[in-house]
Amino acid sequence: MPLKLSKNLRMTKMIKVYGERNTNTNYLEKLIELNLAAKIAPALAPRVIRRAQRILPGNEWLVDLYTSYSFDFDLGWKHAYVPTAERIKKTRVFKNNDIGFVTIVKNPYSWLLSLHRRPYHQYYSEKPDFVTFLQTPWKTVARDLADPVIAGPVELWNIKNAAYARLNDLNVIHTKTELIFENPERIIEQIGKQFTIERKASEFEDFQWSTKGTSHTASYYSDYYLNEKWKEELSQDAIAIINKKIDRSLMDQFGYELL
């Protein structure tokens, strides 16, 4: 059953983060948690549901079932194809809380490399090489709120990021992974100012440890993305495939350049 809102959560300052897998949503949520006096709207199914899913037969059905019932209370999976603003405004959590929204987009080239390293919810018998991966249909889970099968991971980037404009009728900040790493304090200041949320302390507190369970720190990821070290991992064949499939109007909108 969905989690019910208690009376003391009415009109709570709340933030809902939306961003595709591997866009550093966890990092941003950690920064918000450390620095701002706001509640983060649940992004995932409760841990007990996710643990139960691991021991049950079938892929993802229990988590999807929970998410289908919980939308009215948590606004869905943070990696989902974003619903319309009209749909969000009808939810109980929206009506009972003061909610600001943050969306995150990431450079498609580096994002696709990240997705290939961690192709969540793709149950390959053997993971394909990167070029093959770019041309392999992507199977969504129900909580993606998208078509069951998408032409490929590049098209997944296109549709998910195009959907963020759906939230422009709400109180929303659109940001990028690269901007967060460039100056994490600045994005926290922006969120606090636009959503009128108080800081927990006068000094900014960063979060240095990987949210992926690796030994890499935020400084490592900052160097990797801001200095574009990921380019070393791209072949000309991969670049050609991405350039053919990518939505160039979205690239322009987000300020990314074709390689």
C-alpha positions as CSV (number, residue, x, y, z in Angstrom):
1,M,0.0,0.0,0.0
2,P,1.2,3.6,-0.6
3,L,2.7,5.5,2.2
4,K,0.1,7.9,3.7
5,L,0.8,11.5,4.5
6,S,0.6,12.4,8.1
7,K,-1.0,15.7,9.2
8,N,2.3,17.2,10.1
9,L,3.4,17.0,6.5
10,R,0.8,19.3,5.2
11,M,2.3,22.3,3.3
12,T,5.8,21.0,4.0
13,K,8.5,22.5,1.8
14,M,9.2,19.6,-0.5
15,I,11.5,19.0,-3.5
16,K,10.9,16.4,-6.3
17,V,14.0,15.5,-8.4
18,Y,13.5,14.0,-11.8
19,G,16.4,12.8,-14.0
20,E,17.3,9.8,-16.0
21,R,19.5,7.0,-14.6
22,N,23.1,8.1,-14.2
23,T,22.4,11.8,-14.2
24,N,23.6,12.1,-10.5
25,T,20.2,12.5,-9.0
26,N,21.5,10.8,-5.8
27,Y,24.2,13.3,-5.5
28,L,21.9,16.3,-5.8
29,E,19.5,14.7,-3.3
30,K,22.3,14.3,-0.8
31,L,23.3,17.9,-1.3
32,I,19.7,19.0,-0.7
33,E,19.4,16.8,2.4
34,L,22.6,18.2,3.9
35,N,22.0,21.8,3.2
36,L,18.3,22.7,2.9
37,A,15.4,22.5,5.4
38,A,13.1,20.6,3.0
39,K,11.7,17.2,2.5
40,I,12.7,15.3,-0.6
41,A,9.8,13.6,-2.2
42,P,10.4,9.8,-2.3
43,A,12.3,8.8,-5.4
44,L,12.2,5.0,-5.2
45,A,10.1,2.3,-3.7
46,P,10.7,1.7,0.0
47,R,13.8,-0.5,0.7
48,V,11.6,-3.3,2.0
49,I,9.8,-3.5,-1.4
50,R,13.1,-3.4,-3.3
51,R,14.6,-6.2,-1.1
52,A,11.5,-8.3,-1.5
53,Q,11.7,-7.9,-5.3
54,R,15.2,-9.4,-5.3
55,I,14.0,-12.7,-3.9
56,L,10.7,-13.0,-5.9
57,P,10.5,-14.5,-9.4
58,G,10.0,-12.1,-12.3
59,N,11.7,-8.8,-13.1
60,E,10.6,-5.6,-11.3
61,W,6.9,-6.4,-11.1
62,L,6.6,-5.8,-7.3
63,V,8.4,-2.4,-7.5
64,D,6.3,-1.5,-10.5
65,L,3.1,-2.5,-8.7
66,Y,4.0,-0.4,-5.7
67,T,4.9,2.6,-7.9
68,S,1.6,2.4,-9.8
69,Y,-0.3,2.9,-6.5
70,S,2.0,5.4,-4.8
71,F,2.1,8.2,-7.4
72,D,-0.6,10.2,-5.6
73,F,1.8,10.3,-2.6
74,D,5.3,10.5,-4.1
75,L,4.9,11.7,-7.8
76,G,6.4,8.6,-9.1
77,W,9.8,7.2,-9.9
78,K,12.5,9.9,-10.3
79,H,13.7,8.3,-13.5
80,A,10.3,8.2,-15.1
81,Y,9.0,9.9,-18.3
82,V,7.7,13.0,-16.5
83,P,3.9,13.2,-16.4
84,T,2.1,16.3,-17.4
85,A,1.8,19.2,-15.0
86,E,-1.9,18.8,-15.0
87,R,-1.6,15.2,-13.8
88,I,0.8,16.2,-11.1
89,K,-1.5,19.0,-9.8
90,K,-4.2,16.5,-9.2
91,T,-2.2,14.4,-6.7
92,R,-2.7,14.6,-3.0
93,V,1.0,15.2,-2.3
94,F,0.9,18.3,-4.6
95,K,-2.2,19.7,-3.0
96,N,-1.0,19.2,0.5
97,N,2.6,20.5,0.2
98,D,4.7,23.4,-1.2
99,I,6.6,21.5,-3.9
100,G,9.5,22.7,-6.1
101,F,10.7,20.5,-8.9
102,V,14.3,20.0,-10.2
103,T,15.1,18.2,-13.4
104,I,18.6,17.0,-14.4
105,V,20.0,16.4,-17.9
106,K,23.4,15.1,-18.7
107,N,25.5,15.3,-21.9
108,P,24.2,12.5,-24.0
109,Y,27.6,11.1,-25.0
110,S,28.8,10.8,-21.4
111,W,25.4,9.7,-20.3
112,L,25.3,6.8,-22.8
113,L,28.7,5.6,-21.6
114,S,27.4,5.6,-18.0
115,L,24.3,3.8,-19.0
116,H,26.3,1.2,-20.8
117,R,28.4,0.6,-17.7
118,R,25.2,0.3,-15.6
119,P,22.4,-0.7,-17.9
120,Y,19.7,-0.8,-15.2
121,H,16.8,-3.2,-15.8
122,Q,18.3,-4.6,-19.0
123,Y,18.6,-8.3,-18.3
124,Y,21.2,-9.2,-20.9
125,S,22.5,-12.8,-21.0
126,E,25.7,-11.0,-22.1
127,K,26.1,-7.2,-22.1
128,P,26.8,-6.0,-25.7
129,D,29.7,-3.8,-26.6
130,F,29.0,-0.1,-26.7
131,V,28.4,0.2,-30.4
132,T,26.0,-2.7,-30.4
133,F,24.4,-1.3,-27.2
134,L,23.6,2.0,-29.0
135,Q,21.6,0.1,-31.6
136,T,19.8,-2.4,-29.3
137,P,16.2,-1.7,-28.3
138,W,15.7,-0.6,-24.7
139,K,13.1,-2.4,-22.7
140,T,11.5,-0.1,-20.1
141,V,10.0,-1.0,-16.8
142,A,6.4,-0.1,-16.1
143,R,7.4,2.8,-13.7
144,D,9.2,4.4,-16.7
145,L,5.7,5.5,-17.8
146,A,6.9,5.1,-21.4
147,D,6.4,2.6,-24.2
148,P,7.4,-1.0,-23.3
149,V,10.2,-0.9,-25.9
150,I,12.1,2.1,-27.1
151,A,14.2,2.0,-30.3
152,G,17.4,2.4,-28.3
153,P,19.2,4.2,-25.5
154,V,19.8,7.4,-27.6
155,E,16.1,7.6,-28.2
156,L,15.6,7.1,-24.4
157,W,17.7,10.2,-23.8
158,N,15.6,12.1,-26.4
159,I,12.2,11.3,-25.0
160,K,13.0,11.6,-21.3
161,N,14.7,14.9,-21.6
162,A,12.1,16.4,-24.0
163,A,9.5,15.6,-21.4
164,Y,11.0,17.9,-18.8
165,A,9.3,20.9,-20.5
166,R,6.0,19.3,-19.3
167,L,6.8,20.8,-15.9
168,N,7.2,24.5,-17.0
169,D,3.8,25.4,-15.6
170,L,5.1,24.4,-12.1
171,N,7.8,25.8,-9.9
172,V,10.7,24.1,-11.6
173,I,14.5,24.4,-12.0
174,H,16.1,22.7,-15.0
175,T,19.8,22.0,-14.5
176,K,22.6,19.8,-15.8
177,T,24.9,17.2,-14.3
178,E,27.9,19.3,-15.4
179,L,26.6,22.5,-13.7
180,I,26.1,20.6,-10.4
181,F,29.7,19.3,-10.4
182,E,31.0,22.7,-11.6
183,N,29.5,24.5,-8.5
184,P,27.4,22.4,-6.2
185,E,26.9,25.3,-3.8
186,R,25.5,27.4,-6.5
187,I,22.7,24.9,-7.4
188,I,21.8,24.7,-3.7
189,E,21.7,28.5,-3.5
190,Q,19.5,28.5,-6.6
191,I,17.1,25.9,-5.2
192,G,16.9,27.6,-1.8
193,K,16.2,31.0,-3.3
194,Q,13.6,30.0,-5.9
195,F,11.7,27.7,-3.6
196,T,12.2,29.9,-0.5
197,I,13.8,27.2,1.6
198,E,16.0,28.0,4.5
199,R,19.6,26.7,4.8
200,K,20.4,24.3,7.6
201,A,23.6,26.1,8.3
202,S,25.5,29.1,7.0
203,E,28.4,27.0,5.6
204,F,27.7,24.8,2.6
205,E,28.3,21.1,3.1
206,D,29.4,19.0,0.2
207,F,29.0,15.2,-0.1
208,Q,32.2,13.6,-1.3
209,W,31.5,9.9,-1.4
210,S,30.1,8.0,-4.4
211,T,26.4,7.2,-4.2
212,K,27.1,4.2,-6.4
213,G,29.1,2.2,-3.8
214,T,32.4,2.8,-5.6
215,S,35.6,4.3,-4.2
216,H,35.3,7.3,-6.5
217,T,34.6,10.7,-4.9
218,A,32.7,13.8,-6.1
219,S,36.1,15.3,-7.0
220,Y,36.8,12.3,-9.3
221,Y,33.5,12.7,-11.1
222,S,33.9,16.4,-11.3
223,D,37.2,16.0,-13.1
224,Y,35.8,13.2,-15.3
225,Y,32.9,15.2,-16.5
226,L,34.1,18.8,-16.5
227,N,37.4,17.9,-18.2
228,E,35.4,15.6,-20.5
229,K,37.7,12.7,-20.0
230,W,34.9,10.4,-21.1
231,K,35.7,11.4,-24.7
232,E,38.6,9.0,-24.6
233,E,36.1,6.1,-24.4
234,L,34.2,7.0,-27.6
235,S,35.0,5.5,-31.0
236,Q,34.2,7.3,-34.2
237,D,31.7,4.6,-35.0
238,A,29.9,5.3,-31.7
239,I,29.9,9.0,-32.3
240,A,28.4,8.6,-35.7
241,I,25.6,6.5,-34.4
242,I,24.8,8.9,-31.6
243,N,24.9,11.9,-33.9
244,K,22.5,10.2,-36.3
245,K,19.9,9.4,-33.6
246,I,20.2,12.3,-31.2
247,D,17.6,15.1,-31.1
248,R,19.7,18.1,-32.2
249,S,17.1,20.6,-31.0
250,L,17.4,19.3,-27.5
251,M,21.2,19.5,-27.8
252,D,20.9,23.1,-28.7
253,Q,18.3,23.7,-25.9
254,F,20.7,22.3,-23.2
255,G,23.8,23.9,-24.7
256,Y,25.5,20.7,-25.8
257,E,27.6,20.4,-28.9
258,L,27.8,17.5,-31.4
259,L,31.2,15.8,-31.5
